[in-house]
């Protein structure tokens, strides 16, 4: 799995866990829903850390909590 896919899956998992939609998360994070959807659907290949931090703020978690998941421990090497 690539990093972008892991970030997308983590956002989806957190939305599911918190029983909120992507649009609700965007609202909570004060970012456009299109930005979140572009991350989820792979249009945004390199979401910025500031955007991820805003999503974390919307979810009321820290960046550490966001990235502290097994999905990030099993990432493929992306430099070839």
TIDOFI-580108 format. One record per residue: y, z, x of N, C-alpha, C in turn. Coordinates in steps of 0.001 Angstrom, whole numbers, padded with zeros to 6 digits, always signed. Layout:
N
YZXYZXYZX
...
end
This chain:
80
-001178+000000+000845+000000+000000+000000+001238+000000+000888
+002229-000753+000487+003497-000840+001203+004444+000260+000718
+005452+000544+001512+006406+001606+001187+007092+001366-000149
+007547+000146-000398+008242-000160-001651+007331+000112-002844
+006071-000255-002729+005114-000006-003817+004898+001493-004021
+004850+002234-002938+004663+003684-003025+005860+004342-003713
+007057+003909-003369+008263+004460-004004+008248+004154-005493
+007918+002927-005841+007838+002523-007244+006834+003376-008008
+005641+003539-007437+004598+004331-008092+005019+005787-008224
+005665+006312-007195+006100+007716-007239+007132+007923-008349
+008067+007006-008494+009057+007113-009566+008369+007065-010928
+007454+006128-011101+006725+006028-012368+005936+007311-012654
+005273+007839-011634+004491+009071-011804+005383+010251-012192
+006546+010351-011544+007461+011454-011848+008037+011322-013254
+008317+010097-013680+008796+009885-015053+007715+010302-016043
+006499+009906-015771+005383+010273-016649+005201+011786-016692
+005218+012418-015516+005051+013871-015425+006141+014614-016196
+007366+014082-016144+008493+014710-016821+008711+014190-018243
+007814+013288-018655+007867+012728-020004+009230+012092-020313
+009709+011279-019362+010959+010557-019571+010756+009070-019282
+011599+008250-019865+011537+006811-019633+012352+006454-018393
+012177+005230-017942+012963+004720-016820+014450+004748-017178
+014775+004355-018414+016173+004368-018850+016744+005781-018865
+015949+006742-019294+016400+008140-019311+016641+008627-017883
+015743+008281-016972+015928+008662-015572+017221+008065-015028
+017453+006789-015316+018682+006144-014855+019903+006895-015373
+019863+007278-016638+020958+008025-017243+021148+009374-016541
+020055+010087-016309+020120+011385-015634+020632+011260-014198
+020287+010149-013558+020665+009934-012161+022027+009255-012017
+022626+008877-013136+023940+008213-013141+023930+006906-012349
+022838+006149-012503+022779+004822-011908+022356+003828-012985
+022682+002562-012818+022332+001577-013846+020817+001460-014036
+020370+001334-015281+018930+001141-015525+018371-000060-014764
+019180-001095-014590+018707-002282-013868+018351-001943-012422
+019058-001000-011826+018759-000591-010455+017379+000050-010381
+017093+000945-011318+015790+001614-011337+014690+000596-011621
+014925-000273-012582+013916-001292-012920+013679-002242-011756
+014735-002581-011017+014563-003449-009847+013699-002783-008777
+013809-001472-008648+012947-000740-007709+011508-000740-008230
+011342-000402-009501+010003-000314-010106+009263-001650-010035
+009967-002732-010359+009319-004041-010443+009335-004832-009140
+009801-004197-008059+009720-004828-006750+010803-005838-006440
+011813-005943-007295+012921-006855-007011+013723-006323-005829
+013954-005025-005824+014627-004361-004711+013563-003984-003688
+013535-004707-002588+012497-004497-001571+012789-003318-000654
+014045-002874-000634+014422-001811+000279+015437-000880-000388
+014970-000063-001337+015916+000837-002007+016521+001826-001011
+017814+002023-001117+018514+002900-000178+018205+004366-000421
+018336+005131+000626+018061+006571+000543+019040+007259-000401
+020277+006767-000484+021250+007359-001400+020790+007162-002842
+020265+005986-003150+019750+005722-004496+018558+006622-004793
+017660+006762-003832+016504+007637-004028+016958+009082-004214
+017976+009498-003452+018522+010857-003601+019105+011049-004998
+019793+010053-005518+020355+010144-006869+019229+010257-007909
+018146+009517-007698+016990+009634-008599+016407+011041-008517
+016319+011573-007317+015830+012945-007140+016727+013937-007867
+018040+013743-007748+018978+014621-008452+018737+014551-009956
+018513+013349-010466+018231+013180-011892+016936+013862-012316
+015984+013894-011409+014694+014537-011679+014714+016026-011333
+015816+016485-010763+015979+017875-010337+014934+018274-009292
+014737+017364-008322+013846+017639-007195+014579+017272-005903
+014048+017729-004791+014626+017399-003494+013978+016121-002952
+014619+015541-001936+014015+014396-001255+012659+014780-000659
+012583+015990-000130+011316+016467+000428+010227+016475-000637
+010554+016967-001823+009573+016982-002912+009182+015561-003318
+010139+014647-003311+009842+013256-003669+008823+012659-002711
+009072+012843-001406+008203+012214-000403+006967+013033-000053
+006878+014266-000528+005724+015115-000248+004612+014822-001256
+004017+013653-001089+002962+013208-001986+001957+012402-001158
+000702+012503-001528-000348+011805-000771-000100+010307-000664
+000573+009735-001652+000812+008291-001644+001575+007855-000396
+002432+008727+000135+003202+008391+001329+002446+008677+002615
+001388+009449+002528+000602+009775+003719-000383+008669+004073
-000572+007739+003155-001566+006682+003353-000939+005296+003441
+000334+005220+003811+001030+003937+003876+000513+003077+005016
+000549+001769+004784+000166+000811+005804+001282+000665+006841
+000918+000275+008039+001900-000064+009057+002628-001315+008607
+003955-001305+008627+004705-002449+008135+005358-003275+009230
+005291-002807+010475+005807-003580+011598+004642-004377+012166
+004836-005667+012227+003751-006527+012726+004159-007257+013961
end
